Amino acid sequence: MTLQSYFKEIMNINRMEDNEQKAEASRSLFTKLNHAPMPDRFNWSEEIFEGIHVKERGGQAALLWVNIDTGEERRYTYSEFADKGNQLLNFLRKHGIRKGGSVYMMIPAFPEIWFGSFATIKGGMVSVPTAMTMTVRELEYRFKTFAPQAVLADKDSAPLIDEALNNVGATPKVKIIIGEREGWKSYNEVEKESKTAEAEKTKPGDITLCFFTSGTTGMAKRVAHTAVSYPVGHLSTANIIGIKPGDIHNNLSQPGWAKWAWSCLFAPLDVGATTAGFYYPARLDVEKYLGALDRYKVNTFCAPPTAWRAFILADLGKFKFEALRESVSAGEPLNPEIIHTWQRFTGTQIRDYYGQTESTGMIGNPPWNKGKIVPGSFGQPHFLYDIALVDDEGQEITKPDEVGHIAVRLDRWRAIGLFTEYMESPELMKGAFRGNYYYTGDRASFNDKGYWWFVGRADDVIKSSDYRVGPFEVESALLEHAAVAEAAVVGSPDPKRWQLVKAFVILKPGYEPSPDLACDIFKHCMKVLAKFKIPRIIEFVPEVPKTLSGKIRRVELRQNEITKKEKGERGQHEYFFQDFPQLKS
C-alpha cells in the first residue's frame, strides 16, 4: 500500500456505522501501517491535500472561517485553499526561503495560518508555530535558539517581533504582515503570485515542524516533527475523534500550540472534512461560541477541559446541536457532572483522549467505545502506538491499579506519529529515550479491563488549564526582581485549572513579606512572562526543602500543597493574584 492508500482507507473506516466493524478494521489498518516501509519521498500537501482531496472534492469547503464577534465568514474550497497556499509558497521562495528554512508564524486563527501551514509543508520548510501569548523575552530566546528566515505575523504581533529581532540581532529574509507596517511585506502582495507551485521532494525524515514546549529544568524544548510524523501520524487522531469525509469539524484551540495542528489542521484535512475556524479576538464568549457550533452545524467537536467546565454553566437549552455527532476532550479528566450535563442537552457523550506535542493521539475513547466509556478514564491505547506502563526501574507493570510511567515501546515498531528529536538537545534525548522506550513524562494506571487513568506529570512541569509550564522559566523571571533571593515554582491543586502556578519566594535581606511586595512581584512577572505562566500564588518563606546536593525538592513542595489544600489551610504570607484588583486593569 502507498501512504495515499492509508488515508483513503481511514476515510472509509470512519464512515462505517457498525462500531465493532470499525474497531476491527482500524486495528487491521494500523497494524499494517506500523510495519509498512516508508517511501523515499512524501509531501502531504501535494500527495494528500492536492492529490486526493483537491481531485476528489475540490469544490467542497476545506476551511469555514467565522469571526464569532462580528459574524464575518469566509469559505475556502479545497481548490481555493490549495491556490492560497501555493501563492504563499511562491512568495516565500521569491524571497529566498528554501527547503529547511525556518518560518515563524505568529498570528491568531486567521485563514492565513492554514495557508501558511500548507505552504511550508509543500515547500519542505520548517514551520515554527508561535503562540500569540509570547512576550518579547520569550521571542528573544526562540530567535537566538532557532533563527527565523521568514516571519508571518499580524499587526499586534509585529511590534513584539521587531523588538525581539532587534535585541538579538536577527534579520529574516522576509517579514510578512497581515495589514501594513514599515519594513514588512503586506500579505496583499502574496495574492499576486501564481496559484500553482511545484512541491519539494521531501523525505520522510525531513523536519517540517518545530514546536517549543516547556521543559523541567531549562528553557523551552524544540520538538521536531517530520514530513510524515504529524501528517500521517494524525490518522490516529482522526480515527479517535471519528471525523468522516464531508464533516464539519471544530476544535477550540489557538494557533501556536500543537493541539491546533492536531485538530484544526491535520485530523480534519487528512480525511476530507471541513475545518471550522471560529475566531474570537478577546476572551471566549461561551454563548457565542456555542451558538456558532449550533448555527454552522458542526458534526465533530473537540475542546479542552476548561472550556467544557464553562459550557455546562451556560443555558444549553437555547441550542439544538442537531448536527453534533462526536464530542471529545483532551488535557485532563472531566468529572461525571460535566459529561452527564453535556450529554443531556446534546445527546453526545464527551470522549476523553490523550497525546502530547511529541506525539499524535495515543490513548483514547474512540467511537467504538461509546456505551462502554468509564467516567474519569482517558481510554485505551490506540493501535498506532505500542504503549506500556513502566515502573521507576524500567520494568513493565502488568498488574492493574499500579501507577507507573506512560511509555511507548520502540523495539517492535516505532510509532509513525512520534516526534523525531529534541533539536540539538542530546541530554534531553537521553532522558526521554531510555532502553526500548520513549518516556512521555506522564504517569497513569490501568484497570483490569484495560482502561487507563491519568495521574499527573512524572516531572516538575506544571499542567495549568490547557498549558504546560516549566518551573525554570518562571523561577528565572522571579529572580530578576530586586527583592527575590531564591524561588521555587510548583503546581498547586485547583478544581478548575487542575493546577495553579505557585511560587515560593525567599526574600533578600532588607525586604519583608507584604501585600504590596507580592503585588509588585506579580506586576514584574506580567511584564516578562506569557499570561499563562504568571504565578497565581506567591508565598514568602524563609527556606525551601532541598536535597543534600542543594537541589530544590519540588516533589515535597507539591505534596505539602496537596495536604494544605485538603485541609483548607493558607500560609501566613501567602498571596493570590485574584486578590489584587489592580492587576486586572
N, C-alpha and C positions, 0 to 999 in steps of 0.2 A: 504493500500500500504506500502511496505517496502521502506526504503530510496533508495535502489538499483533501485526500480521501477521508482522513480522520475528522476534519472539520465538517465535511458533508455528512459523515455517519453520525456525529454527535447531534447534528440538526435533526436527523431522522429519529434518533433515540429520544431526544427531548420532546418530540411530537407524540410519542407513544402515550396512549391513555391508560394502559394496564401497568400499574406501578411495579408489580413483580417482574413483568417482562422487561420494563425499563431498567430495573436494577440488574438483572442478569445480562442484558445487552451492554450496559455500561461497564460491568465487570469485564466482559469479554473484550470490549474495545480498548479499555485502558491497559489490560494485560498485554495486548498486542503492542500498544504504543510504548509501554515501559521497556520492551525489548527490541523495538524497531531500530534499525540503523538510521542515523541521521543523513540527510542528503548533503552533498558537497556545498550546496548553496541554498539559502532560504531567505525570502524577503516577504514578510507578512503583508505589507501594503500592496505589493504587486500581485502576489500569488493568491492571497485570500480576499482582501478587500476588493481589489480590482478583478482578479482572476476568477473569483466565484460570484461575489455579490453585485459588483457593477454589471457583470454579464447577465446574471440571472434575475436581478431585481433592481436594475439601475434607476427605475422610476419610483421606487419605494423610498420613504423618508429614512435616512440614516440618522439624522440629528433633528430633533424638535427642541428648539431653544425658546425659553419663555422667561421674560423678566416678570416675576410674580408681583412686583410692586406696581409696575406701570401697565402690565397687560400686553406689552410688546411681545410679539412672537415671530420667529423665523423658522422656516423648514428647509432642510437641505436633503435632496435625494442622494442616494449612493453615488450617482454620477456627478452631481454638483459638488458633493463633499470631496471626491477624488480630484475634481478640477481645482478646487480651492487649495488642497494640499499640494498639488503639483505646481501651482503658481508660487507658493511659498518656497518650495524646494528649489525652483529655478532662481528665485531671488537670492536665496542663501548661497547657491552656487555662484551666482554672478558676483557675489562679494567675497569669494574665495573660501567658502566653507566646504570642506570635502569630507570623505569618509573618516570617521573617528573624531571629527571636530566637535567641540563641546558647545551645546546650545542651551542656555539657561532660559526658562520660560516662567515668568513671574506675572501672571495675570489671573484674574478671577475666572469664574465659569462663563467666559465669553466663547462664542463659536471658534474663535481663532486658536484656543488651546487644543481643540480637537484637530484642527487642520495642521497645527504645528507638530502634534504627535505623529500624524500620518506622514508628514513631510520628512521628519528626522529619521523615522524608521526606513522609509523608502530610500533616503539618501545615505543610510548607513552611518548617520551622525549619532553622537551621544547626547540624548536629551537629559537635561538636569531639571526636573520639576521642582519649583521653588515656591513655597507657601507664601501667601500674602501677609502672614504674620511676622515674617522675618524682619529683624532690626538691622541697622547699619553694621553693628558689631558682628552679627551672625553672617551677614553677607560678606564681610571682610574675610572671615575665616574660610568661607566657601571659595571665594575668589583666589585666596592665597593657596588653598589646597588643590583646587582644580580650576585653573584659569579659564575664563569664558572666551570662546572665539566669536560667539554671537549671543545677543540677548534679545528676547521678546518680552515687552512689558506694556503695562497700561500707564496712564498718566499719573496715577497715585504711586506706583512703584518706581517710576523712572527717577525721581529725585533721590530716593534712597540708594538706588543702584549707582547713580552717578557719584554720589558721595563716597560709597564704598569702593568703587573703581579708582577714584582719585586717591583715596587713602592708601591703597595697596599698590598703586601704580600699574594697574591692569588696563590694557587697551584692546577691547574686542575689535574684530574686523568690521562688524556692523552691529548697530543697535536699532531695533525696530520698535516703534511705539504705536499703540492704537490711539490715535489722536495726533497732536503736533507738539514738538519740543525741539529746541535748538540743539544741534549735534546728533539728532536721531533721524532715522528714516521713517516717514509716515507709512503705516500699513497700506494706505491707499496706493502707494507705488507698487506694492506686491501684486495688486489686482490688474496691473498692466502686463503681467508676464503670461507666457504661454500656458495653456491648460493641459499640456502633455509634458511628461518628463520621463527620462529613462531611469529605471531602478538600479541602484547599486547592487552588485553581486555579493551580497553579504554571506559570510559563512555562519553556520550555527553558533559558533563560539564567539563571534564578534560582539563586543559590548555596544548596546544601543540605548541603555537606560542607566542612570546613576542617581540613586536616592541617598540623601543624607539623613541618617536616623540616629537617635540618641544612643549614646554609649554609657557604660557604667563608670569607668574611671577616667575617661578622656572626652574630648570633643566629639562631635557627631561623626559616625562611621559612614563610609561611602559604600553603599550596597550596589554591586554591579549586576545587571541583568543583560541577557544576550538576545540575539535575534530570534531565538526560539523560546527562552525560558518564560517570558511573560506572554508573548503572543500565542504560543502553543500550550504552555502550562495552564493558562486560564480556561482551557476547555474543562478543567475540573471545577472551576468557579461557576461557569455557565451551567454545568451539569448539576451542581449542588443547588443553585438557585432555581433551575428549571426553566431557563429562558428558551422560548421557541422562536423560530423564524417568524417575522411579522409582529411579534410582541412589541409593546411599548414598555420599556424598562426605565426605571428611575432609581438613582442612588443618591442619597443625601450625603454627599461628601464634597470637599473643596479641592480644586487642583493644587498640586504641590505635594500631596500625600499619596502613598501607594494605593490606598483604598479607592481613590479616584481612578487611577489607572486600572485597577481591578475591575470595577463595576460600572464606571461611566464610559470606559473605552473598550477594553478587550472583551469582557464577558458578553455584552450585547452585540458588539460588532463582529465577534468571532462567528456568531450563529445567525446573522442576517436579521437582527431585531432593530428597532428604532431606539436610540438612546435619548432620553428626555432630560435636557439640562435645564433645571429650574434655578435661575439666578436671582439672588436677593442681595442688595447692596449693603444692608445694615444687619441688625440682629434678625434671627429667624422669626418670622411671624407664623406661628403654628397654624392658625386658621387659614391663612392664605395658602400655605403650603399644602395643607390637606385639601383645600378647595381645588388646587391645581391638579393633585392626584386624581380627584374625582372628575373634574371637568375634561381633562385630557385623556381620560380612560386608561390610566396606567394599569398594566397587567401584572408586572412583577416589580416589587419594591424592596429596596434594601436601605436600612437606616441604622445608626449606632444607638446604643442603649440610652444615652442622654436624650435623644430625640423621642424614643418610644415612651420614656417617662413623661415627657411634655405632651405627647399626643393624647395619652389617656386622660389627661386633665382637661382637654378641650371638649366641646359639645359634639361628640362624634355622631350623634343622631341627626345632625344637619346634613350629613353627606350620605350618598348612596353607595359609592365604591362598587358599582355594578360590574366593572371590568376587572377588578382586582382578583388575581388568582393565587399569587405567591407573595408572602411577606417573610423577609429574612432579616436577621440581625447578626452583627459581628462586633466583638470587642470585649464583652464580659457577660456573665449570666444575667438573665432577666428574672425578676421574681414572678411567681404564678399569677398575681393580680394583674400585671401588665398584659401577660399572654391571654388571660381569660377575657379581660375587658376588650382588647382589640378583636378577639375572635367573635365576641358577642355582637359587635357593631359591623364587622366586615365579613364575617364568615370564613376568614383565613387565620390559620394558626401561625404565629411567629416561629420560624425555624432558625435556631442559632447555628452558627458555624465559626470556624477558626482558621487563621492563617497569619502570615507576617509580611512585612516588607520584603523579607528574604525569600518568600515563597508565594504560591497561589493558594487557593482553598485546599486545606489539608485534612481537616476533620470537620464533620458537619452532619446536619439533619437534612438529607436530600429529599426530594418529593416522595420517594418510596417509603420514607419514614412517617408519613402522615398517618395519624391514628395510633402511632407507636412512639411518639415523642415523649421523653421523660423530662418534666419541667426541671430546669437547672442544669441539664446536661447539654453540652455543645455537640453531641452526636457521636459518630463513629468514623474511624479513619477512611478517607476516600481511596479508591482503587489506584489513583495515580501515585500515591506515596506509600512507602513501606515504613509504617510508624511503629515505634516501640516506646515502652516506658522503662527508664533506666535508673538504677539507684546511684548513690554517690560513689560507689566503687566501680561503676561502669557495667554492672551486671543487669541483665534484663529482668524486670519484675513480671511475674506470671500470675501472682495471686491477686484477686480482686481487692479493692478498697485500700491499697497501699499507695502512698504518694511517692512520685518519682519525677524524673526529668522527661519532658516530651522530646523525643529524638527521632531522627529519620535515618533508617538503616541505609547504608550505601553499598554493601557488598553484593546484594542480589541484583539491584539496579539502582541507578542514581536518578531520582525523580526529575523529569524534564523541567518542572516548574521551580526547581531550587536555584537560587542565585549562584553565580559563578565564583565570586570572591568579594572580600572587603578590599577595595583597591588600595594597593601599596601599604597593606597592614598585615604583615606576616604573623605578628603576635596575636592579633585578633583571630586570624585564620586557625592558628594552633589551638586557641581556646575554644573555638566553635566546632572544629572538625577534629574529633578525638577517636582513635581507633576506627571502627567501621560505622561511626555515627556522626551526624550533624546534630549538635545540641541547640535547641531553639531558645534556651534561656527561660522557658516557662515550665511550671510544674503542674501536674494533674494526677488524677487517679481514674480507674475504670471499675465498673461493677461486673458481676458475673454474667451479664448479658452483653458485655462489650460496649456499653455506653460510657463516655468519658466526661469527667468533671474538671473544670479549670480551678486550680488552687491559687496561682499567682506567679509572679516573676521569681525565678531562682536567683537572680542577681539583684542589684540595687536600683534598677531602672524603675521609675515611678509610673504607674498606669493611672492617669487622671483624665476622666471623661473619655474622649476618643484619642488621647495623645499619650505618647511615651516621653518621659522627661528624664534626662540623665542628670544625676546629682552634681556631677563635676561642673557642668556649665553654670548651674545656679550658685554653687559654692564659690566659684571664681568671681561671679558678679558681686556676691555679697562681700567678698574680701576687698573689693575696690572701695568700699565705703570707709570713710576715715575712722569710724568708731569700731569697726569689726576686726577682732584679732584672729578669730577662727570660726568656722561654720561647718555644720554637718546637716545635710538635707536628706530627708526620707519621705516616704508616703505615709500619710495619716488617714486611717479609715474614715470613709464618708459614705452615707447611704445613697447620695445622688450621683457622685462622681467617681465612686469606687475608692479613690484616694485623693487627698489634697496634698499639695506640695508644702511640706513643713520644714522650716529652718530653725535649727538650734544654734544660737549665736552666743559666742563668748566675746565680751567687750574688752577693748584695750583699757589699760589703766587711765583713770581720769573720767571715764564715762560710766553713767549709771542707767539701769533699766528705767524706761518711762514710756508712756504712750506717745509722746512727741518724737522720741528717738525711733520707736517702732515705725511710726508714720513716715519719718524721713527715710528709713531704710526701704520701706515699701516703695516710696517715690523713686528712690535710686534704681531699684530693680525694674520699675516700669519704664525707665529710660533706656535700659540696656538689654532687656530680655523680651522675647516674644510673650504675648499676653498669657498663653497657656503655661509658661514656665515660671511666672511670677509666684513667689511664695504666698500662700493664702493664710499661713500661720507663722508667726515668729515667736519663739520662746527664748528669752535670755537665760542662760545657765552659766554656772561657774566652770563647768567642765563637761566633757562628753566621754562615754566609755571608749577605751582603746585597747588594742592588743599589746602584747609585750614589745612588739616592734614599732608601735606608735600608730598603727592604722586604726581609723575610726570603726568601731563595731556598730555599723548601721543596723545589723540584724537585731541587736539588743535594743537600740532606739525604737525600731519598728514594733518589737514585741511590747515594749513599755507603752507605746502609743495605743496599741490594741487594748491593753489592760486598762489604761486610763479612760479610753472611750467607753468601754464596757461598764465602768463604774461611774461614768458621768463626771469625771474629775477635770479640773482645769488648773494649769500651773500658776504659780504666784505671779510670774512675769510673762504670761502668755497672751499674745495679742492677735486678733483676727482681722484680716483685710476688710471684711464686711462691716466691721465696727467703726470704720473711718469713712464717713460720707464724703469727705473732701477728696478722697481718692477716686471717686466715681464721676466727678465733674469734668 
